[in-house]
Amino acid sequence: MKIGELSARSGVAPSAIRFYESSGLLPPAERGANGYRVYDDSTLQCLLAIQLAQRLGFSLETLRKLAAHSAAELPHEMVMQSLRERLVEIETMQQQLARQHEETQALMRQLETEWREGRCLSLEPATAVHRKRPGQSARSA
């Protein structure tokens, strides 16, 4: 199939397909007699895997490491380790977002109180953006 059909079937723009190919995420395409790129179903599967990995937040560098192996030789433990590492990253981000959520809500409550009483907000060290986290020394805050 030509790049337009591959694009339509995968939902990936032709420019992205060319980028993935030039950056080593996809194997180089065969060329027809007319010089056009010709792709097979294995390239479609690779594109779908790249899309999945990007939705899961994997970096292109991680994808390049995995792309260095053929699908038949893909090291299962390497894939599982990458997935475990990604889960740890997601959990860390969730914790950070939960702290930001709590701090934003507290700031909103504080602003509403201050404004209702006709005052401007005055930040104290405990409410500053770089607030000390539990278990964190004053120097590393």
N, CA, C and O atoms as CSV, one atom per row, in Angstrom:
chain,resi,resn,atom,element,x,y,z
A,1,MET,N,N,0.849,-1.176,0.000
A,1,MET,CA,C,0.000,0.000,0.000
A,1,MET,C,C,0.888,1.230,0.000
A,1,MET,O,O,1.998,1.205,0.533
A,2,LYS,N,N,0.400,2.303,-0.597
A,2,LYS,CA,C,1.134,3.561,-0.636
A,2,LYS,C,C,0.904,4.307,0.668
A,2,LYS,O,O,0.059,3.928,1.479
A,3,ILE,N,N,1.670,5.374,0.856
A,3,ILE,CA,C,1.638,6.107,2.113
A,3,ILE,C,C,0.248,6.692,2.405
A,3,ILE,O,O,-0.150,6.768,3.567
A,4,GLY,N,N,-0.486,7.102,1.379
A,4,GLY,CA,C,-1.827,7.650,1.587
A,4,GLY,C,C,-2.776,6.616,2.163
A,4,GLY,O,O,-3.554,6.924,3.066
A,5,GLU,N,N,-2.722,5.394,1.654
A,5,GLU,CA,C,-3.583,4.330,2.171
A,5,GLU,C,C,-3.164,3.945,3.593
A,5,GLU,O,O,-4.010,3.731,4.462
A,6,LEU,N,N,-1.853,3.861,3.818
A,6,LEU,CA,C,-1.361,3.553,5.162
A,6,LEU,C,C,-1.820,4.631,6.148
A,6,LEU,O,O,-2.212,4.330,7.275
A,7,SER,N,N,-1.765,5.870,5.714
A,7,SER,CA,C,-2.214,6.978,6.543
A,7,SER,C,C,-3.698,6.855,6.861
A,7,SER,O,O,-4.107,7.030,8.009
A,8,ALA,N,N,-4.495,6.558,5.858
A,8,ALA,CA,C,-5.943,6.430,6.049
A,8,ALA,C,C,-6.270,5.264,6.977
A,8,ALA,O,O,-7.136,5.386,7.843
A,9,ARG,N,N,-5.595,4.151,6.806
A,9,ARG,CA,C,-5.881,2.959,7.627
A,9,ARG,C,C,-5.403,3.106,9.064
A,9,ARG,O,O,-6.001,2.540,9.979
A,10,SER,N,N,-4.321,3.869,9.271
A,10,SER,CA,C,-3.751,3.991,10.615
A,10,SER,C,C,-4.204,5.256,11.334
A,10,SER,O,O,-4.176,5.318,12.563
A,11,GLY,N,N,-4.621,6.264,10.572
A,11,GLY,CA,C,-4.959,7.539,11.184
A,11,GLY,C,C,-3.739,8.393,11.484
A,11,GLY,O,O,-3.838,9.398,12.188
A,12,VAL,N,N,-2.586,7.997,10.951
A,12,VAL,CA,C,-1.334,8.721,11.156
A,12,VAL,C,C,-1.042,9.534,9.895
A,12,VAL,O,O,-1.115,9.009,8.784
A,13,ALA,N,N,-0.713,10.800,10.068
A,13,ALA,CA,C,-0.430,11.676,8.929
A,13,ALA,C,C,0.783,11.165,8.145
A,13,ALA,O,O,1.715,10.619,8.736
A,14,PRO,N,N,0.774,11.339,6.827
A,14,PRO,CA,C,1.934,10.922,6.027
A,14,PRO,C,C,3.249,11.527,6.517
A,14,PRO,O,O,4.288,10.867,6.491
A,15,SER,N,N,3.204,12.775,6.960
A,15,SER,CA,C,4.435,13.407,7.458
A,15,SER,C,C,4.953,12.680,8.705
A,15,SER,O,O,6.163,12.535,8.881
A,16,ALA,N,N,4.043,12.228,9.563
A,16,ALA,CA,C,4.456,11.483,10.763
A,16,ALA,C,C,5.026,10.125,10.371
A,16,ALA,O,O,5.996,9.660,10.969
A,17,ILE,N,N,4.426,9.489,9.366
A,17,ILE,CA,C,4.939,8.195,8.894
A,17,ILE,C,C,6.362,8.369,8.387
A,17,ILE,O,O,7.240,7.569,8.710
A,18,ARG,N,N,6.595,9.417,7.590
A,18,ARG,CA,C,7.947,9.671,7.077
A,18,ARG,C,C,8.915,9.971,8.230
A,18,ARG,O,O,10.063,9.528,8.216
A,19,PHE,N,N,8.434,10.733,9.233
A,19,PHE,CA,C,9.275,11.031,10.397
A,19,PHE,C,C,9.638,9.748,11.140
A,19,PHE,O,O,10.804,9.537,11.475
A,20,TYR,N,N,8.660,8.898,11.396
A,20,TYR,CA,C,8.930,7.644,12.105
A,20,TYR,C,C,9.943,6.798,11.326
A,20,TYR,O,O,10.816,6.159,11.913
A,21,GLU,N,N,9.812,6.805,10.016
A,21,GLU,CA,C,10.745,6.040,9.186
A,21,GLU,C,C,12.149,6.635,9.265
A,21,GLU,O,O,13.125,5.905,9.439
A,22,SER,N,N,12.254,7.960,9.138
A,22,SER,CA,C,13.582,8.588,9.147
A,22,SER,C,C,14.240,8.525,10.524
A,22,SER,O,O,15.466,8.567,10.629
A,23,SER,N,N,13.427,8.425,11.585
A,23,SER,CA,C,14.002,8.379,12.932
A,23,SER,C,C,14.228,6.957,13.435
A,23,SER,O,O,14.644,6.764,14.578
A,24,GLY,N,N,13.958,5.960,12.593
A,24,GLY,CA,C,14.258,4.581,12.953
A,24,GLY,C,C,13.162,3.849,13.698
A,24,GLY,O,O,13.365,2.717,14.137
A,25,LEU,N,N,11.994,4.476,13.849
A,25,LEU,CA,C,10.889,3.791,14.515
A,25,LEU,C,C,10.192,2.809,13.578
A,25,LEU,O,O,9.615,1.819,14.026
A,26,LEU,N,N,10.247,3.080,12.300
A,26,LEU,CA,C,9.703,2.173,11.282
A,26,LEU,C,C,10.844,1.729,10.387
A,26,LEU,O,O,11.772,2.500,10.138
A,27,PRO,N,N,10.789,0.512,9.905
A,27,PRO,CA,C,11.825,0.084,8.951
A,27,PRO,C,C,11.679,0.874,7.653
A,27,PRO,O,O,10.581,1.315,7.313
A,28,PRO,N,N,12.774,1.053,6.935
A,28,PRO,CA,C,12.679,1.772,5.666
A,28,PRO,C,C,11.675,1.088,4.732
A,28,PRO,O,O,11.648,-0.138,4.623
A,29,ALA,N,N,10.868,1.885,4.074
A,29,ALA,CA,C,9.860,1.348,3.163
A,29,ALA,C,C,10.522,0.869,1.879
A,29,ALA,O,O,11.545,1.397,1.442
A,30,GLU,N,N,9.907,-0.145,1.293
A,30,GLU,CA,C,10.318,-0.560,-0.045
A,30,GLU,C,C,9.920,0.557,-1.002
A,30,GLU,O,O,9.052,1.370,-0.685
A,31,ARG,N,N,10.542,0.596,-2.152
A,31,ARG,CA,C,10.187,1.603,-3.154
A,31,ARG,C,C,9.703,0.894,-4.408
A,31,ARG,O,O,10.313,-0.062,-4.885
A,32,GLY,N,N,8.596,1.390,-4.924
A,32,GLY,CA,C,8.075,0.856,-6.175
A,32,GLY,C,C,8.902,1.362,-7.346
A,32,GLY,O,O,9.800,2.184,-7.166
A,33,ALA,N,N,8.601,0.874,-8.551
A,33,ALA,CA,C,9.319,1.298,-9.753
A,33,ALA,C,C,9.195,2.801,-9.963
A,33,ALA,O,O,10.085,3.432,-10.534
A,34,ASN,N,N,8.082,3.373,-9.497
A,34,ASN,CA,C,7.856,4.804,-9.647
A,34,ASN,C,C,8.523,5.623,-8.543
A,34,ASN,O,O,8.427,6.850,-8.553
A,35,GLY,N,N,9.200,4.970,-7.587
A,35,GLY,CA,C,9.889,5.653,-6.498
A,35,GLY,C,C,9.031,5.889,-5.271
A,35,GLY,O,O,9.528,6.367,-4.252
A,36,TYR,N,N,7.752,5.563,-5.354
A,36,TYR,CA,C,6.860,5.760,-4.209
A,36,TYR,C,C,7.150,4.716,-3.131
A,36,TYR,O,O,7.545,3.586,-3.416
A,37,ARG,N,N,6.943,5.130,-1.907
A,37,ARG,CA,C,7.076,4.184,-0.805
A,37,ARG,C,C,5.938,3.160,-0.887
A,37,ARG,O,O,4.797,3.494,-1.205
A,38,VAL,N,N,6.286,1.905,-0.590
A,38,VAL,CA,C,5.282,0.834,-0.576
A,38,VAL,C,C,5.382,0.140,0.778
A,38,VAL,O,O,6.457,-0.291,1.196
A,39,TYR,N,N,4.240,0.041,1.452
A,39,TYR,CA,C,4.196,-0.522,2.797
A,39,TYR,C,C,3.360,-1.792,2.812
A,39,TYR,O,O,2.518,-2.015,1.942
A,40,ASP,N,N,3.613,-2.626,3.831
A,40,ASP,CA,C,2.803,-3.838,4.003
A,40,ASP,C,C,2.078,-3.773,5.345
A,40,ASP,O,O,2.197,-2.792,6.079
A,41,ASP,N,N,1.336,-4.818,5.651
A,41,ASP,CA,C,0.548,-4.837,6.880
A,41,ASP,C,C,1.408,-4.801,8.141
A,41,ASP,O,O,0.949,-4.344,9.188
A,42,SER,N,N,2.655,-5.278,8.051
A,42,SER,CA,C,3.512,-5.232,9.239
A,42,SER,C,C,3.828,-3.784,9.613
A,42,SER,O,O,3.976,-3.467,10.794
A,43,THR,N,N,3.933,-2.906,8.617
A,43,THR,CA,C,4.160,-1.490,8.907
A,43,THR,C,C,2.930,-0.887,9.571
A,43,THR,O,O,3.054,-0.062,10.476
A,44,LEU,N,N,1.750,-1.292,9.128
A,44,LEU,CA,C,0.520,-0.831,9.767
A,44,LEU,C,C,0.510,-1.247,11.236
A,44,LEU,O,O,0.163,-0.446,12.103
A,45,GLN,N,N,0.887,-2.491,11.521
A,45,GLN,CA,C,0.930,-2.969,12.902
A,45,GLN,C,C,1.942,-2.163,13.723
A,45,GLN,O,O,1.678,-1.826,14.877
A,46,CYS,N,N,3.088,-1.858,13.134
A,46,CYS,CA,C,4.094,-1.041,13.829
A,46,CYS,C,C,3.531,0.342,14.152
A,46,CYS,O,O,3.716,0.850,15.258
A,47,LEU,N,N,2.843,0.949,13.183
A,47,LEU,CA,C,2.248,2.270,13.408
A,47,LEU,C,C,1.214,2.235,14.523
A,47,LEU,O,O,1.169,3.133,15.364
A,48,LEU,N,N,0.389,1.206,14.529
A,48,LEU,CA,C,-0.623,1.077,15.579
A,48,LEU,C,C,0.039,0.898,16.949
A,48,LEU,O,O,-0.456,1.413,17.952
A,49,ALA,N,N,1.152,0.170,16.987
A,49,ALA,CA,C,1.888,-0.008,18.245
A,49,ALA,C,C,2.507,1.313,18.695
A,49,ALA,O,O,2.511,1.617,19.888
A,50,ILE,N,N,3.025,2.096,17.760
A,50,ILE,CA,C,3.596,3.408,18.089
A,50,ILE,C,C,2.513,4.315,18.659
A,50,ILE,O,O,2.734,5.009,19.652
A,51,GLN,N,N,1.340,4.308,18.025
A,51,GLN,CA,C,0.234,5.129,18.518
A,51,GLN,C,C,-0.159,4.727,19.937
A,51,GLN,O,O,-0.366,5.587,20.794
A,52,LEU,N,N,-0.261,3.431,20.183
A,52,LEU,CA,C,-0.607,2.943,21.514
A,52,LEU,C,C,0.442,3.404,22.527
A,52,LEU,O,O,0.102,3.919,23.592
A,53,ALA,N,N,1.704,3.217,22.191
A,53,ALA,CA,C,2.786,3.591,23.100
A,53,ALA,C,C,2.766,5.092,23.383
A,53,ALA,O,O,3.019,5.513,24.511
A,54,GLN,N,N,2.468,5.899,22.367
A,54,GLN,CA,C,2.410,7.341,22.588
A,54,GLN,C,C,1.215,7.717,23.460
A,54,GLN,O,O,1.323,8.611,24.299
A,55,ARG,N,N,0.077,7.048,23.271
A,55,ARG,CA,C,-1.080,7.314,24.143
A,55,ARG,C,C,-0.744,6.976,25.591
A,55,ARG,O,O,-1.240,7.625,26.512
A,56,LEU,N,N,0.085,5.974,25.792
A,56,LEU,CA,C,0.492,5.570,27.135
A,56,LEU,C,C,1.606,6.456,27.693
A,56,LEU,O,O,1.994,6.317,28.853
A,57,GLY,N,N,2.119,7.370,26.857
A,57,GLY,CA,C,3.107,8.335,27.322
A,57,GLY,C,C,4.555,7.916,27.191
A,57,GLY,O,O,5.428,8.521,27.813
A,58,PHE,N,N,4.830,6.893,26.396
A,58,PHE,CA,C,6.213,6.471,26.223
A,58,PHE,C,C,6.966,7.478,25.363
A,58,PHE,O,O,6.405,8.059,24.435
A,59,SER,N,N,8.229,7.675,25.677
A,59,SER,CA,C,9.067,8.593,24.912
A,59,SER,C,C,9.482,7.946,23.589
A,59,SER,O,O,9.475,6.723,23.448
A,60,LEU,N,N,9.837,8.783,22.639
A,60,LEU,CA,C,10.327,8.254,21.368
A,60,LEU,C,C,11.632,7.486,21.569
A,60,LEU,O,O,11.905,6.530,20.844
A,61,GLU,N,N,12.436,7.898,22.547
A,61,GLU,CA,C,13.687,7.187,22.825
A,61,GLU,C,C,13.415,5.753,23.284
A,61,GLU,O,O,14.097,4.823,22.854
A,62,THR,N,N,12.431,5.577,24.146
A,62,THR,CA,C,12.060,4.223,24.575
A,62,THR,C,C,11.565,3.412,23.395
A,62,THR,O,O,11.895,2.234,23.256
A,63,LEU,N,N,10.769,4.049,22.541
A,63,LEU,CA,C,10.259,3.350,21.357
A,63,LEU,C,C,11.391,2.967,20.414
A,63,LEU,O,O,11.345,1.905,19.793
A,64,ARG,N,N,12.403,3.815,20.300
A,64,ARG,CA,C,13.545,3.490,19.432
A,64,ARG,C,C,14.287,2.254,19.946
A,64,ARG,O,O,14.721,1.411,19.162
A,65,LYS,N,N,14.424,2.156,21.262
A,65,LYS,CA,C,15.104,0.985,21.840
A,65,LYS,C,C,14.348,-0.288,21.490
A,65,LYS,O,O,14.944,-1.307,21.142
A,66,LEU,N,N,13.023,-0.213,21.589
A,66,LEU,CA,C,12.217,-1.394,21.268
A,66,LEU,C,C,12.191,-1.655,19.767
A,66,LEU,O,O,12.153,-2.808,19.338
A,67,ALA,N,N,12.210,-0.585,18.965
A,67,ALA,CA,C,12.156,-0.735,17.509
A,67,ALA,C,C,13.432,-1.354,16.952
A,67,ALA,O,O,13.452,-1.833,15.818
A,68,ALA,N,N,14.481,-1.344,17.740
A,68,ALA,CA,C,15.743,-1.943,17.287
A,68,ALA,C,C,15.612,-3.458,17.141
A,68,ALA,O,O,16.464,-4.105,16.533
A,69,HIS,N,N,14.540,-4.019,17.703
A,69,HIS,CA,C,14.288,-5.459,17.627
A,69,HIS,C,C,13.127,-5.708,16.669
A,69,HIS,O,O,12.200,-4.902,16.582
A,70,SER,N,N,13.184,-6.816,15.960
A,70,SER,CA,C,12.042,-7.177,15.116
A,70,SER,C,C,10.913,-7.658,16.022
A,70,SER,O,O,11.147,-8.032,17.171
A,71,ALA,N,N,9.695,-7.645,15.501
A,71,ALA,CA,C,8.542,-8.061,16.299
A,71,ALA,C,C,8.727,-9.488,16.820
A,71,ALA,O,O,8.324,-9.800,17.941
A,72,ALA,N,N,9.329,-10.339,16.017
A,72,ALA,CA,C,9.528,-11.732,16.422
A,72,ALA,C,C,10.596,-11.856,17.509
A,72,ALA,O,O,10.578,-12.797,18.302
A,73,GLU,N,N,11.526,-10.894,17.539
A,73,GLU,CA,C,12.622,-10.957,18.502
A,73,GLU,C,C,12.428,-9.989,19.661
A,73,GLU,O,O,13.330,-9.835,20.484
A,74,LEU,N,N,11.278,-9.335,19.744
A,74,LEU,CA,C,11.037,-8.328,20.765
A,74,LEU,C,C,11.221,-8.954,22.147
A,74,LEU,O,O,10.510,-9.894,22.505
A,75,PRO,N,N,12.171,-8.435,22.922
A,75,PRO,CA,C,12.433,-9.016,24.235
A,75,PRO,C,C,11.280,-8.720,25.200
A,75,PRO,O,O,11.064,-7.576,25.599
A,76,HIS,N,N,10.561,-9.758,25.556
A,76,HIS,CA,C,9.371,-9.592,26.396
A,76,HIS,C,C,9.705,-8.928,27.728
A,76,HIS,O,O,8.951,-8.077,28.200
A,77,GLU,N,N,10.819,-9.306,28.334
A,77,GLU,CA,C,11.176,-8.711,29.622
A,77,GLU,C,C,11.461,-7.217,29.467
A,77,GLU,O,O,11.143,-6.432,30.360
A,78,MET,N,N,12.047,-6.826,28.360
A,78,MET,CA,C,12.314,-5.407,28.117
A,78,MET,C,C,10.988,-4.630,27.992
A,78,MET,O,O,10.863,-3.515,28.500
A,79,VAL,N,N,10.024,-5.225,27.323
A,79,VAL,CA,C,8.707,-4.598,27.187
A,79,VAL,C,C,8.055,-4.477,28.561
A,79,VAL,O,O,7.544,-3.415,28.918
A,80,MET,N,N,8.073,-5.551,29.320
A,80,MET,CA,C,7.453,-5.535,30.637
A,80,MET,C,C,8.152,-4.542,31.564
A,80,MET,O,O,7.491,-3.847,32.335
A,81,GLN,N,N,9.471,-4.470,31.496
A,81,GLN,CA,C,10.216,-3.512,32.322
A,81,GLN,C,C,9.848,-2.084,31.927
A,81,GLN,O,O,9.675,-1.231,32.797
A,82,SER,N,N,9.727,-1.816,30.644
A,82,SER,CA,C,9.318,-0.484,30.175
A,82,SER,C,C,7.922,-0.139,30.693
A,82,SER,O,O,7.671,0.996,31.097
A,83,LEU,N,N,7.019,-1.114,30.680
A,83,LEU,CA,C,5.662,-0.885,31.183
A,83,LEU,C,C,5.677,-0.628,32.695
A,83,LEU,O,O,4.964,0.247,33.186
A,84,ARG,N,N,6.495,-1.396,33.432
A,84,ARG,CA,C,6.588,-1.178,34.881
A,84,ARG,C,C,7.137,0.218,35.190
A,84,ARG,O,O,6.636,0.908,36.078
A,85,GLU,N,N,8.168,0.625,34.447
A,85,GLU,CA,C,8.758,1.954,34.660
A,85,GLU,C,C,7.738,3.046,34.346
A,85,GLU,O,O,7.665,4.053,35.051
A,86,ARG,N,N,6.954,2.848,33.292
A,86,ARG,CA,C,5.941,3.837,32.935
A,86,ARG,C,C,4.884,3.939,34.024
A,86,ARG,O,O,4.427,5.039,34.335
A,87,LEU,N,N,4.486,2.808,34.612
A,87,LEU,CA,C,3.515,2.841,35.702
A,87,LEU,C,C,4.044,3.641,36.896
A,87,LEU,O,O,3.293,4.386,37.525
A,88,VAL,N,N,5.324,3.489,37.204
A,88,VAL,CA,C,5.923,4.254,38.301
A,88,VAL,C,C,5.876,5.751,37.970
A,88,VAL,O,O,5.548,6.568,38.831
A,89,GLU,N,N,6.202,6.106,36.728
A,89,GLU,CA,C,6.133,7.516,36.308
A,89,GLU,C,C,4.707,8.051,36.452
A,89,GLU,O,O,4.508,9.163,36.941
A,90,ILE,N,N,3.731,7.273,36.034
A,90,ILE,CA,C,2.327,7.693,36.118
A,90,ILE,C,C,1.919,7.884,37.576
A,90,ILE,O,O,1.263,8.869,37.916
A,91,GLU,N,N,2.308,6.939,38.441
A,91,GLU,CA,C,1.966,7.046,39.860
A,91,GLU,C,C,2.603,8.283,40.486
A,91,GLU,O,O,1.975,8.950,41.309
A,92,THR,N,N,3.835,8.595,40.109
A,92,THR,CA,C,4.506,9.793,40.617
A,92,THR,C,C,3.768,11.045,40.158
A,92,THR,O,O,3.551,11.968,40.943
A,93,MET,N,N,3.386,11.071,38.888
A,93,MET,CA,C,2.636,12.221,38.370
A,93,MET,C,C,1.289,12.363,39.070
A,93,MET,O,O,0.854,13.478,39.356
A,94,GLN,N,N,0.624,11.236,39.348
A,94,GLN,CA,C,-0.661,11.287,40.050
A,94,GLN,C,C,-0.491,11.892,41.435
A,94,GLN,O,O,-1.318,12.695,41.867
A,95,GLN,N,N,0.573,11.513,42.136
A,95,GLN,CA,C,0.830,12.073,43.462
A,95,GLN,C,C,1.087,13.576,43.376
A,95,GLN,O,O,0.574,14.352,44.182
A,96,GLN,N,N,1.892,13.977,42.383
A,96,GLN,CA,C,2.173,15.403,42.204
A,96,GLN,C,C,0.896,16.166,41.869
A,96,GLN,O,O,0.662,17.254,42.394
A,97,LEU,N,N,0.079,15.598,41.004
A,97,LEU,CA,C,-1.179,16.252,40.637
A,97,LEU,C,C,-2.138,16.335,41.825
A,97,LEU,O,O,-2.845,17.330,41.983
A,98,ALA,N,N,-2.163,15.306,42.647
A,98,ALA,CA,C,-3.028,15.334,43.827
A,98,ALA,C,C,-2.591,16.454,44.771
A,98,ALA,O,O,-3.432,17.170,45.313
A,99,ARG,N,N,-1.268,16.609,44.971
A,99,ARG,CA,C,-0.767,17.705,45.813
A,99,ARG,C,C,-1.129,19.056,45.206
A,99,ARG,O,O,-1.561,19.960,45.921
A,100,GLN,N,N,-0.958,19.201,43.901
A,100,GLN,CA,C,-1.293,20.455,43.233
A,100,GLN,C,C,-2.792,20.738,43.346
A,100,GLN,O,O,-3.198,21.882,43.553
A,101,HIS,N,N,-3.603,19.704,43.212
A,101,HIS,CA,C,-5.058,19.845,43.329
A,101,HIS,C,C,-5.426,20.366,44.714
A,101,HIS,O,O,-6.203,21.312,44.843
A,102,GLU,N,N,-4.863,19.743,45.749
A,102,GLU,CA,C,-5.137,20.158,47.124
A,102,GLU,C,C,-4.679,21.585,47.367
A,102,GLU,O,O,-5.395,22.377,47.979
A,103,GLU,N,N,-3.487,21.914,46.889
A,103,GLU,CA,C,-2.946,23.250,47.108
A,103,GLU,C,C,-3.758,24.301,46.352
A,103,GLU,O,O,-3.955,25.407,46.855
A,104,THR,N,N,-4.225,23.971,45.164
A,104,THR,CA,C,-5.051,24.902,44.387
A,104,THR,C,C,-6.385,25.139,45.084
A,104,THR,O,O,-6.851,26.276,45.164
A,105,GLN,N,N,-6.999,24.076,45.586
A,105,GLN,CA,C,-8.261,24.238,46.310
A,105,GLN,C,C,-8.066,25.077,47.570
A,105,GLN,O,O,-8.896,25.930,47.883
A,106,ALA,N,N,-6.984,24.841,48.284
A,106,ALA,CA,C,-6.704,25.615,49.499
A,106,ALA,C,C,-6.499,27.088,49.153
A,106,ALA,O,O,-6.987,27.967,49.863
A,107,LEU,N,N,-5.781,27.358,48.067
A,107,LEU,CA,C,-5.560,28.731,47.642
A,107,LEU,C,C,-6.879,29.398,47.261
A,107,LEU,O,O,-7.104,30.562,47.591
A,108,MET,N,N,-7.747,28.671,46.571
A,108,MET,CA,C,-9.050,29.230,46.199
A,108,MET,C,C,-9.861,29.584,47.448
A,108,MET,O,O,-10.466,30.654,47.513
A,109,ARG,N,N,-9.873,28.686,48.438
A,109,ARG,CA,C,-10.598,28.967,49.683
A,109,ARG,C,C,-10.011,30.191,50.384
A,109,ARG,O,O,-10.741,31.049,50.879
A,110,GLN,N,N,-8.687,30.252,50.416
A,110,GLN,CA,C,-8.014,31.366,51.070
A,110,GLN,C,C,-8.332,32.678,50.350
A,110,GLN,O,O,-8.609,33.688,50.998
A,111,LEU,N,N,-8.295,32.668,49.037
A,111,LEU,CA,C,-8.615,33.872,48.262
A,111,LEU,C,C,-10.055,34.318,48.525
A,111,LEU,O,O,-10.310,35.502,48.743
A,112,GLU,N,N,-10.993,33.368,48.504
A,112,GLU,CA,C,-12.393,33.720,48.741
A,112,GLU,C,C,-12.567,34.361,50.112
A,112,GLU,O,O,-13.291,35.346,50.252
A,113,THR,N,N,-11.909,33.807,51.117
A,113,THR,CA,C,-12.000,34.360,52.464
A,113,THR,C,C,-11.395,35.762,52.526
A,113,THR,O,O,-12.010,36.696,53.042
A,114,GLU,N,N,-10.194,35.892,51.996
A,114,GLU,CA,C,-9.507,37.192,52.026
A,114,GLU,C,C,-10.313,38.249,51.275
A,114,GLU,O,O,-10.494,39.360,51.772
A,115,TRP,N,N,-10.791,37.912,50.090
A,115,TRP,CA,C,-11.521,38.899,49.287
A,115,TRP,C,C,-12.866,39.250,49.926
A,115,TRP,O,O,-13.310,40.397,49.876
A,116,ARG,N,N,-13.495,38.261,50.517
A,116,ARG,CA,C,-14.775,38.511,51.182
A,116,ARG,C,C,-14.583,39.500,52.331
A,116,ARG,O,O,-15.469,40.307,52.615
A,117,GLU,N,N,-13.435,39.438,52.985
A,117,GLU,CA,C,-13.140,40.327,54.114
A,117,GLU,C,C,-12.443,41.604,53.666
A,117,GLU,O,O,-11.989,42.389,54.497
A,118,GLY,N,N,-12.356,41.819,52.334
A,118,GLY,CA,C,-11.807,43.059,51.792
A,118,GLY,C,C,-10.297,43.164,51.843
A,118,GLY,O,O,-9.752,44.267,51.794
A,119,ARG,N,N,-9.621,42.049,51.939
A,119,ARG,CA,C,-8.156,42.056,52.003
A,119,ARG,C,C,-7.565,41.437,50.741
A,119,ARG,O,O,-8.210,40.665,50.031
A,120,CYS,N,N,-6.315,41.809,50.494
A,120,CYS,CA,C,-5.549,41.150,49.433
A,120,CYS,C,C,-4.854,39.937,50.046
A,120,CYS,O,O,-4.600,39.888,51.250
A,121,LEU,N,N,-4.563,38.997,49.221
A,121,LEU,CA,C,-3.889,37.790,49.695
A,121,LEU,C,C,-2.452,38.117,50.063
A,121,LEU,O,O,-1.742,38.788,49.314
A,122,SER,N,N,-2.037,37.641,51.212
A,122,SER,CA,C,-0.664,37.776,51.662
A,122,SER,C,C,-0.137,36.366,51.884
A,122,SER,O,O,-0.593,35.661,52.784
A,123,LEU,N,N,0.799,35.965,51.084
A,123,LEU,CA,C,1.338,34.603,51.185
A,123,LEU,C,C,2.338,34.494,52.311
A,123,LEU,O,O,3.171,35.376,52.514
A,124,GLU,N,N,2.245,33.420,53.025
A,124,GLU,CA,C,3.179,33.078,54.096
A,124,GLU,C,C,4.070,31.961,53.581
A,124,GLU,O,O,3.690,31.265,52.639
A,125,PRO,N,N,5.237,31.769,54.166
A,125,PRO,CA,C,6.127,30.693,53.709
A,125,PRO,C,C,5.446,29.331,53.620
A,125,PRO,O,O,5.769,28.560,52.717
A,126,ALA,N,N,4.522,29.004,54.512
A,126,ALA,CA,C,3.860,27.695,54.506
A,126,ALA,C,C,2.944,27.526,53.294
A,126,ALA,O,O,2.652,26.395,52.904
A,127,THR,N,N,2.479,28.635,52.686
A,127,THR,CA,C,1.575,28.526,51.541
A,127,THR,C,C,2.265,28.884,50.241
A,127,THR,O,O,1.624,28.915,49.190
A,128,ALA,N,N,3.559,29.155,50.291
A,128,ALA,CA,C,4.289,29.504,49.078
A,128,ALA,C,C,4.312,28.326,48.123
A,128,ALA,O,O,4.105,27.180,48.523
A,129,VAL,N,N,4.563,28.617,46.875
A,129,VAL,CA,C,4.542,27.588,45.839
A,129,VAL,C,C,5.507,26.454,46.139
A,129,VAL,O,O,5.195,25.293,45.877
A,130,HIS,N,N,6.667,26.770,46.680
A,130,HIS,CA,C,7.672,25.734,46.950
A,130,HIS,C,C,7.585,25.287,48.408
A,130,HIS,O,O,8.581,25.293,49.131
A,131,ARG,N,N,6.416,24.913,48.813
A,131,ARG,CA,C,6.139,24.481,50.174
A,131,ARG,C,C,6.921,23.210,50.488
A,131,ARG,O,O,7.090,22.339,49.634
A,132,LYS,N,N,7.389,23.122,51.721
A,132,LYS,CA,C,8.101,21.927,52.178
A,132,LYS,C,C,7.138,20.757,52.232
A,132,LYS,O,O,6.053,20.862,52.803
A,133,ARG,N,N,7.539,19.640,51.637
A,133,ARG,CA,C,6.731,18.422,51.643
A,133,ARG,C,C,7.100,17.577,52.841
A,133,ARG,O,O,8.219,17.680,53.344
A,134,PRO,N,N,6.178,16.738,53.314
A,134,PRO,CA,C,6.503,15.850,54.438
A,134,PRO,C,C,7.743,15.021,54.128
A,134,PRO,O,O,7.870,14.462,53.039
A,135,GLY,N,N,8.651,14.946,55.089
A,135,GLY,CA,C,9.863,14.143,54.912
A,135,GLY,C,C,10.956,14.870,54.147
A,135,GLY,O,O,12.011,14.295,53.879
A,136,GLN,N,N,10.711,16.146,53.787
A,136,GLN,CA,C,11.696,16.898,53.007
A,136,GLN,C,C,12.377,17.892,53.932
A,136,GLN,O,O,11.706,18.582,54.699
A,137,SER,N,N,13.692,17.974,53.872
A,137,SER,CA,C,14.411,18.911,54.728
A,137,SER,C,C,14.197,20.330,54.226
A,137,SER,O,O,13.821,20.536,53.072
A,138,ALA,N,N,14.432,21.295,55.082
A,138,ALA,CA,C,14.238,22.698,54.717
A,138,ALA,C,C,15.159,23.083,53.573
A,138,ALA,O,O,14.779,23.902,52.736
A,139,ARG,N,N,16.365,22.515,53.512
A,139,ARG,CA,C,17.299,22.830,52.444
A,139,ARG,C,C,16.826,22.362,51.089
A,139,ARG,O,O,17.053,23.053,50.096
A,140,SER,N,N,16.169,21.200,51.007
A,140,SER,CA,C,15.760,20.646,49.708
A,140,SER,C,C,14.399,21.136,49.278
A,140,SER,O,O,13.953,20.786,48.184
A,141,ALA,N,N,13.711,21.933,50.085
A,141,ALA,CA,C,12.362,22.411,49.751
A,141,ALA,C,C,12.406,23.419,48.645
A,141,ALA,O,O,11.365,23.929,48.233
